[in-house]
Amino acid sequence: MTTLIRIALLGLLLLANAVHAADPLVISGGNDRAIPIAVVPFGWQGGTVLPENMAEIIGNDLRNSGTFEPVPAQNMISLPTQASEVIFRDWKALGAQFVMVGSIVPAGGRLQVQFALFNVATEQQVMAGNVSGGVEQLRDMAHFVSDQAFEKLTGIKGAFSTRLLFVTAERFSVDNTRYSLQRADYDGARAVTLLQSREPILSPSFAADGKRIAYVSFEQKRPRIFIQYIDTGRREQITNFEGLNGAPAWSPDGSRLAFVLSKDGNPEIYVMNLASRQLQRVTNHFGIDTEPFWGKDGQTIYFTSDRAGKPQIYKMNIASGAVERVTFIGNYNANPKLSADEKTLVMVHRQEGYAVFRVASQDLTRGTVKILTQTSLDESPTVAPNGTMVIYATRQEGRGVVVLASINGRVKIPLPIAAQGEIREPSWSPFLK
């Protein structure tokens, strides 16, 4: 959601008074070196040129995590495609700690991909495997290999086969803008349009099953929440209340939806049981409560509130009603997202004495805050389901773009999404089966 729309719809007040800082601010760009890894161009025996470079995709995936640094292909001394061709001294000379080789072979109208990963120092095979698919599935197979390698080397499940939702806004004239809700690979490739409208689309999010999405649409000239089934395109309108209907967030099991309503006069957080459509009011405060995000226990909701005078992040137990403030560093913290292990909170953050909004992470155990971005109007952070990367919206050269950053601060790259106009409102999928 753009900052202007966020202020207009959610009423978050950008006040300037100081807030007590409980712990010192930690600013980090990721000082430790990423692990050098060589992903050698895969051998191909089909004759014609393939439409995708699997090794390049795998290398980019591993780089995006912030954990690995691919060796440029032009620096490679040799180009092995199978285990017997690997000369370890070549890779030791380049400083690579790991090397991956692979080959692609036509097989009955499909492609058979074999790959192997080696530890250069020990000269031992770490992993080997195979995957098959059609030519149109080359990117899927590459992301699969990346997932396997990342989990083997780090113990963390890879998130490269996930998807991304985002909204584009293409302005033709003052009164003519086309909004599109799109889904793409996590890295912005292969975008497809799920919905188009002449009215704004906001706050898209995936259900845990990856088959349903929720979003806010202004197609009735007022904000209303819809659920859409990705495979069929079928849509259901979920809310039709007076005033604000916004910020839908799926419960971990996908059976409930939290959102913000102002039907009783003040923006509050509500939870709807999607089977019965029973509505439960969760917050009840004179402050503005908005932007819910579920904890994985299905009972905890993190949210943004200005109840202390400025937007800060709180968490609430739905059963007991107990509310606890979570953020204290900075005079603005909003749009909470949790890492997979729930040890890190990612948010939109403004430091004391500054006028810029950046994406930051907070260690929920120690309370320390790390700035993840360096631009001036960063918003809508969304976290990879394995907690290693974040994607957020910002502006570059006067245009709305989305940027991927590793949580450790080593990587920041604009996603090369082929779209006209502004790109905004990114939302990461869960792990997909």
C-alpha angles and dihedrals in degrees: 000000000000116000093246093051091044090055093044097048104031099031096222106174117225098208123174105219119121122257122206113259110219096191135020118269115253115206115192135170095186110274101191116088119254116243112264111235129175117215102189118211106268118247116249125197101180100093100224121085114264117233093230134044104224096191091052092050092048091048092050091049093053091045092050090060089065091230101091137043113205118223108240111252092231089061095055114114095201135016109218119179099188139034097261091058097054112113104192096199088064091059094041088055089055093047094242115156094194135023128197124198131181148162137215120212129181110242122179097324092318136083124251114205122195122185140175134190125208137193104230097203095051095031088224130136111249099184142351132186148140139229133183137203146129125295089259089059097058092110091048091052092047092052089048091055090047090052092051094048095045093051093046093051100038107023088235120117112250118245100194095107092060128105137235131220120204141157126235124201117199112188117206098169140341092284100028120075126150117212121199129189107211139183124207142160111287089262093054097258125134097019117190128188117243099175139005127197141164087224127068122280116204144179103011116187138174125239116232091259091059089227100093133051133192126206144155118255129189093198089120089051088253129076112268131167121239135184118212130191108225099210098048103023090231112156134203125193107224104181136033104165128142115265126003120012106175156127101043115199126184122229114238093259094043094237096110138041125209118204144150124264131177095190091121093050102268130065106259135164119254133181123215125201100222095207097052098021086227111160125216124190108222105180128041113181138124089238124084111268117191149136101056121199124183127233114224092253089071090230102075123076124188114204145166119252137168092204090122092051100271134048110281134155123257135175128218135194106224095206098050100026090227113155125199129184112234107181127057105152114090132016095259129038121162147147098046122210127175131219117238093261091045091232094111130054118203118200148149105272139188121194124224110272095017132102098203128098118221137171113255139173127221125205101229092206100049099023094228119145127217122195109227101182137045104200124099109240107034119161148153099046117193123187129220111248090247092051097237100109140033130202120202141171123248141144128264123179090350095306132106112247138162122237131200117217130178115237090235090060099241099111132050117163133157110238111244095231113171098224137126122237128358122353117206147141101053118191126183121222125232119250107298123223 
